[in-house]
């Protein structure tokens, strides 16, 4: 398997976050990113359904 520096950095950051602060902060960050992603995806998909009454 090929090694990617960006993936290594992300793994190292997640590992250090878990070791220093426990899994609570990492889980909180994942949940916030997930919710923001869902909101942006919903906005992107639903903006096409807007009607223009000109």
Gaussian input, Z-matrix of N, CA and C with variables (Angstrom, degrees):
# hf/3-21g

backbone

0 1
 N
 C     1     B1
 C     2     B2     1     A1
 N     3     B3     2     A2     1     D1
 C     4     B4     3     A3     2     D2
 C     5     B5     4     A4     3     D3
 N     6     B6     5     A5     4     D4
 C     7     B7     6     A6     5     D5
 C     8     B8     7     A7     6     D6
 N     9     B9     8     A8     7     D7
 C    10    B10     9     A9     8     D8
 C    11    B11    10    A10     9     D9
 N    12    B12    11    A11    10    D10
 C    13    B13    12    A12    11    D11
 C    14    B14    13    A13    12    D12
 N    15    B15    14    A14    13    D13
 C    16    B16    15    A15    14    D14
 C    17    B17    16    A16    15    D15
 N    18    B18    17    A17    16    D16
 C    19    B19    18    A18    17    D17
 C    20    B20    19    A19    18    D18
 N    21    B21    20    A20    19    D19
 C    22    B22    21    A21    20    D20
 C    23    B23    22    A22    21    D21
 N    24    B24    23    A23    22    D22
 C    25    B25    24    A24    23    D23
 C    26    B26    25    A25    24    D24
 N    27    B27    26    A26    25    D25
 C    28    B28    27    A27    26    D26
 C    29    B29    28    A28    27    D27
 N    30    B30    29    A29    28    D28
 C    31    B31    30    A30    29    D29
 C    32    B32    31    A31    30    D30
 N    33    B33    32    A32    31    D31
 C    34    B34    33    A33    32    D32
 C    35    B35    34    A34    33    D33
 N    36    B36    35    A35    34    D34
 C    37    B37    36    A36    35    D35
 C    38    B38    37    A37    36    D36
 N    39    B39    38    A38    37    D37
 C    40    B40    39    A39    38    D38
 C    41    B41    40    A40    39    D39
 N    42    B42    41    A41    40    D40
 C    43    B43    42    A42    41    D41
 C    44    B44    43    A43    42    D42
 N    45    B45    44    A44    43    D43
 C    46    B46    45    A45    44    D44
 C    47    B47    46    A46    45    D45
 N    48    B48    47    A47    46    D46
 C    49    B49    48    A48    47    D47
 C    50    B50    49    A49    48    D48
 N    51    B51    50    A50    49    D49
 C    52    B52    51    A51    50    D50
 C    53    B53    52    A52    51    D51
 N    54    B54    53    A53    52    D52
 C    55    B55    54    A54    53    D53
 C    56    B56    55    A55    54    D54
 N    57    B57    56    A56    55    D55
 C    58    B58    57    A57    56    D56
 C    59    B59    58    A58    57    D57
 N    60    B60    59    A59    58    D58
 C    61    B61    60    A60    59    D59
 C    62    B62    61    A61    60    D60
 N    63    B63    62    A62    61    D61
 C    64    B64    63    A63    62    D62
 C    65    B65    64    A64    63    D63
 N    66    B66    65    A65    64    D64
 C    67    B67    66    A66    65    D65
 C    68    B68    67    A67    66    D66
 N    69    B69    68    A68    67    D67
 C    70    B70    69    A69    68    D68
 C    71    B71    70    A70    69    D69
 N    72    B72    71    A71    70    D70
 C    73    B73    72    A72    71    D71
 C    74    B74    73    A73    72    D72
 N    75    B75    74    A74    73    D73
 C    76    B76    75    A75    74    D74
 C    77    B77    76    A76    75    D75
 N    78    B78    77    A77    76    D76
 C    79    B79    78    A78    77    D77
 C    80    B80    79    A79    78    D78
 N    81    B81    80    A80    79    D79
 C    82    B82    81    A81    80    D80
 C    83    B83    82    A82    81    D81
 N    84    B84    83    A83    82    D82
 C    85    B85    84    A84    83    D83
 C    86    B86    85    A85    84    D84
 N    87    B87    86    A86    85    D85
 C    88    B88    87    A87    86    D86
 C    89    B89    88    A88    87    D87
 N    90    B90    89    A89    88    D88
 C    91    B91    90    A90    89    D89
 C    92    B92    91    A91    90    D90
 N    93    B93    92    A92    91    D91
 C    94    B94    93    A93    92    D92
 C    95    B95    94    A94    93    D93
 N    96    B96    95    A95    94    D94
 C    97    B97    96    A96    95    D95
 C    98    B98    97    A97    96    D96
 N    99    B99    98    A98    97    D97
 C   100   B100    99    A99    98    D98
 C   101   B101   100   A100    99    D99
 N   102   B102   101   A101   100   D100
 C   103   B103   102   A102   101   D101
 C   104   B104   103   A103   102   D102
 N   105   B105   104   A104   103   D103
 C   106   B106   105   A105   104   D104
 C   107   B107   106   A106   105   D105
 N   108   B108   107   A107   106   D106
 C   109   B109   108   A108   107   D107
 C   110   B110   109   A109   108   D108
 N   111   B111   110   A110   109   D109
 C   112   B112   111   A111   110   D110
 C   113   B113   112   A112   111   D111
 N   114   B114   113   A113   112   D112
 C   115   B115   114   A114   113   D113
 C   116   B116   115   A115   114   D114
 N   117   B117   116   A116   115   D115
 C   118   B118   117   A117   116   D116
 C   119   B119   118   A118   117   D117
 N   120   B120   119   A119   118   D118
 C   121   B121   120   A120   119   D119
 C   122   B122   121   A121   120   D120
 N   123   B123   122   A122   121   D121
 C   124   B124   123   A123   122   D122
 C   125   B125   124   A124   123   D123
 N   126   B126   125   A125   124   D124
 C   127   B127   126   A126   125   D125
 C   128   B128   127   A127   126   D126
 N   129   B129   128   A128   127   D127
 C   130   B130   129   A129   128   D128
 C   131   B131   130   A130   129   D129
 N   132   B132   131   A131   130   D130
 C   133   B133   132   A132   131   D131
 C   134   B134   133   A133   132   D132
 N   135   B135   134   A134   133   D133
 C   136   B136   135   A135   134   D134
 C   137   B137   136   A136   135   D135
 N   138   B138   137   A137   136   D136
 C   139   B139   138   A138   137   D137
 C   140   B140   139   A139   138   D138
 N   141   B141   140   A140   139   D139
 C   142   B142   141   A141   140   D140
 C   143   B143   142   A142   141   D141
 N   144   B144   143   A143   142   D142
 C   145   B145   144   A144   143   D143
 C   146   B146   145   A145   144   D144
 N   147   B147   146   A146   145   D145
 C   148   B148   147   A147   146   D146
 C   149   B149   148   A148   147   D147
 N   150   B150   149   A149   148   D148
 C   151   B151   150   A150   149   D149
 C   152   B152   151   A151   150   D150
 N   153   B153   152   A152   151   D151
 C   154   B154   153   A153   152   D152
 C   155   B155   154   A154   153   D153
 N   156   B156   155   A155   154   D154
 C   157   B157   156   A156   155   D155
 C   158   B158   157   A157   156   D156
 N   159   B159   158   A158   157   D157
 C   160   B160   159   A159   158   D158
 C   161   B161   160   A160   159   D159

   B1=1.4512
   B2=1.5258
   B3=1.2952
   B4=1.4489
   B5=1.5305
   B6=1.3260
   B7=1.4674
   B8=1.5294
   B9=1.3381
   B10=1.4589
   B11=1.5216
   B12=1.3511
   B13=1.4672
   B14=1.5271
   B15=1.3260
   B16=1.4670
   B17=1.5248
   B18=1.3210
   B19=1.4609
   B20=1.5140
   B21=1.3233
   B22=1.4631
   B23=1.5179
   B24=1.3353
   B25=1.4610
   B26=1.5241
   B27=1.3181
   B28=1.4560
   B29=1.5232
   B30=1.3189
   B31=1.4636
   B32=1.5160
   B33=1.3237
   B34=1.4617
   B35=1.5285
   B36=1.3249
   B37=1.4586
   B38=1.5295
   B39=1.3290
   B40=1.4600
   B41=1.5250
   B42=1.3292
   B43=1.4661
   B44=1.5187
   B45=1.3199
   B46=1.4618
   B47=1.5243
   B48=1.3242
   B49=1.4663
   B50=1.5168
   B51=1.3145
   B52=1.4612
   B53=1.5267
   B54=1.3308
   B55=1.4530
   B56=1.5212
   B57=1.3189
   B58=1.4563
   B59=1.5251
   B60=1.3013
   B61=1.4607
   B62=1.5203
   B63=1.2745
   B64=1.4504
   B65=1.5145
   B66=1.3088
   B67=1.4591
   B68=1.5238
   B69=1.3191
   B70=1.4644
   B71=1.5104
   B72=1.3418
   B73=1.4661
   B74=1.5142
   B75=1.3189
   B76=1.4606
   B77=1.5233
   B78=1.3135
   B79=1.4610
   B80=1.5224
   B81=1.3185
   B82=1.4618
   B83=1.5259
   B84=1.3229
   B85=1.4649
   B86=1.5279
   B87=1.3170
   B88=1.4677
   B89=1.5217
   B90=1.3111
   B91=1.4674
   B92=1.5253
   B93=1.3265
   B94=1.4705
   B95=1.5273
   B96=1.3357
   B97=1.4701
   B98=1.5223
   B99=1.3308
   B100=1.4609
   B101=1.5341
   B102=1.3183
   B103=1.4662
   B104=1.5268
   B105=1.3291
   B106=1.4659
   B107=1.5264
   B108=1.3170
   B109=1.4573
   B110=1.5158
   B111=1.3281
   B112=1.4722
   B113=1.5218
   B114=1.3203
   B115=1.4691
   B116=1.5209
   B117=1.3254
   B118=1.4609
   B119=1.5259
   B120=1.3215
   B121=1.4555
   B122=1.5243
   B123=1.3280
   B124=1.4654
   B125=1.5280
   B126=1.3308
   B127=1.4581
   B128=1.5271
   B129=1.3282
   B130=1.4612
   B131=1.5247
   B132=1.3350
   B133=1.4617
   B134=1.5221
   B135=1.3225
   B136=1.4649
   B137=1.5249
   B138=1.3183
   B139=1.4702
   B140=1.5189
   B141=1.3074
   B142=1.4546
   B143=1.5230
   B144=1.3247
   B145=1.4590
   B146=1.5411
   B147=1.3227
   B148=1.4561
   B149=1.5258
   B150=1.3214
   B151=1.4691
   B152=1.5093
   B153=1.3197
   B154=1.4576
   B155=1.5251
   B156=1.3155
   B157=1.4715
   B158=1.5210
   B159=1.3235
   B160=1.4649
   B161=1.5089
   A1=108.75
   A2=116.39
   A3=121.82
   A4=110.31
   A5=115.34
   A6=120.65
   A7=109.49
   A8=116.52
   A9=121.76
   A10=108.92
   A11=118.42
   A12=120.44
   A13=113.19
   A14=117.64
   A15=119.80
   A16=110.72
   A17=116.70
   A18=120.23
   A19=110.66
   A20=117.61
   A21=121.18
   A22=110.37
   A23=116.75
   A24=119.97
   A25=110.94
   A26=116.74
   A27=120.90
   A28=110.98
   A29=116.25
   A30=120.40
   A31=110.86
   A32=116.88
   A33=120.51
   A34=111.03
   A35=117.84
   A36=120.83
   A37=111.06
   A38=116.60
   A39=120.08
   A40=110.90
   A41=116.55
   A42=120.31
   A43=111.01
   A44=117.47
   A45=119.56
   A46=111.18
   A47=117.39
   A48=119.71
   A49=110.94
   A50=116.70
   A51=120.60
   A52=110.41
   A53=117.84
   A54=121.10
   A55=111.84
   A56=117.64
   A57=120.96
   A58=112.42
   A59=118.11
   A60=120.69
   A61=113.79
   A62=118.32
   A63=119.73
   A64=110.23
   A65=116.90
   A66=119.99
   A67=112.91
   A68=118.66
   A69=120.97
   A70=113.80
   A71=116.98
   A72=119.86
   A73=111.58
   A74=117.29
   A75=120.23
   A76=110.48
   A77=116.95
   A78=120.74
   A79=110.66
   A80=117.14
   A81=121.27
   A82=110.35
   A83=117.33
   A84=120.76
   A85=110.96
   A86=117.52
   A87=121.01
   A88=110.50
   A89=117.61
   A90=120.76
   A91=111.75
   A92=117.15
   A93=120.44
   A94=109.91
   A95=116.75
   A96=120.04
   A97=110.32
   A98=117.38
   A99=121.04
   A100=111.03
   A101=117.32
   A102=120.71
   A103=110.33
   A104=117.32
   A105=119.70
   A106=111.14
   A107=117.30
   A108=120.41
   A109=112.11
   A110=116.67
   A111=120.10
   A112=111.03
   A113=116.96
   A114=120.16
   A115=110.58
   A116=117.23
   A117=119.77
   A118=111.83
   A119=117.68
   A120=120.87
   A121=110.96
   A122=117.28
   A123=120.76
   A124=110.42
   A125=117.26
   A126=120.45
   A127=110.31
   A128=116.22
   A129=120.28
   A130=111.69
   A131=116.75
   A132=119.90
   A133=112.47
   A134=117.22
   A135=120.23
   A136=113.71
   A137=118.17
   A138=118.62
   A139=112.04
   A140=117.63
   A141=121.04
   A142=113.17
   A143=117.24
   A144=121.42
   A145=112.16
   A146=116.87
   A147=119.87
   A148=109.80
   A149=116.93
   A150=120.93
   A151=110.21
   A152=114.25
   A153=119.91
   A154=107.42
   A155=116.67
   A156=121.49
   A157=108.66
   A158=115.91
   A159=119.85
   A160=110.95
   D1=139.52
   D2=-177.06
   D3=-80.11
   D4=143.01
   D5=-177.86
   D6=-95.68
   D7=126.83
   D8=179.32
   D9=-109.36
   D10=126.28
   D11=-178.57
   D12=-60.68
   D13=-36.22
   D14=-179.36
   D15=-66.25
   D16=-40.81
   D17=178.52
   D18=-66.84
   D19=-37.07
   D20=177.98
   D21=-64.85
   D22=-41.34
   D23=178.86
   D24=-63.60
   D25=-42.68
   D26=-179.85
   D27=-64.57
   D28=-42.70
   D29=178.37
   D30=-64.17
   D31=-42.30
   D32=179.46
   D33=-65.60
   D34=-40.21
   D35=178.83
   D36=-65.14
   D37=-42.05
   D38=179.02
   D39=-65.88
   D40=-40.39
   D41=179.88
   D42=-65.18
   D43=-43.26
   D44=-179.86
   D45=-68.41
   D46=-34.20
   D47=177.73
   D48=-65.16
   D49=-40.77
   D50=179.59
   D51=-68.04
   D52=-40.88
   D53=-178.65
   D54=-68.18
   D55=-37.91
   D56=-175.27
   D57=-82.34
   D58=-40.71
   D59=-170.37
   D60=-122.05
   D61=2.38
   D62=-175.82
   D63=83.00
   D64=179.54
   D65=-175.98
   D66=-82.82
   D67=-7.40
   D68=-176.76
   D69=-62.82
   D70=-46.54
   D71=-178.78
   D72=-69.20
   D73=-38.17
   D74=178.05
   D75=-64.99
   D76=-43.37
   D77=178.67
   D78=-64.12
   D79=-39.27
   D80=178.29
   D81=-62.58
   D82=-43.77
   D83=179.61
   D84=-65.09
   D85=-41.19
   D86=178.74
   D87=-63.74
   D88=-41.83
   D89=179.72
   D90=-65.78
   D91=-40.31
   D92=179.87
   D93=-64.77
   D94=-44.75
   D95=178.97
   D96=-63.98
   D97=-39.02
   D98=-179.92
   D99=-64.78
   D100=-44.22
   D101=179.87
   D102=-65.18
   D103=-44.03
   D104=178.45
   D105=-63.18
   D106=-38.27
   D107=176.83
   D108=-63.79
   D109=-40.84
   D110=178.34
   D111=-65.35
   D112=-41.14
   D113=179.41
   D114=-64.37
   D115=-44.88
   D116=179.97
   D117=-66.67
   D118=-37.17
   D119=177.26
   D120=-65.86
   D121=-43.43
   D122=178.12
   D123=-62.61
   D124=-42.56
   D125=179.09
   D126=-61.75
   D127=-44.72
   D128=-178.65
   D129=-63.65
   D130=-41.22
   D131=-178.74
   D132=-74.56
   D133=-37.11
   D134=-175.29
   D135=-84.20
   D136=-14.75
   D137=-178.76
   D138=-68.70
   D139=-20.01
   D140=177.63
   D141=-75.05
   D142=-16.58
   D143=-178.13
   D144=-90.45
   D145=-2.50
   D146=-179.51
   D147=-69.34
   D148=134.04
   D149=179.87
   D150=-96.44
   D151=141.91
   D152=175.45
   D153=-107.63
   D154=116.26
   D155=179.92
   D156=-99.80
   D157=81.91
   D158=179.95
   D159=-94.29

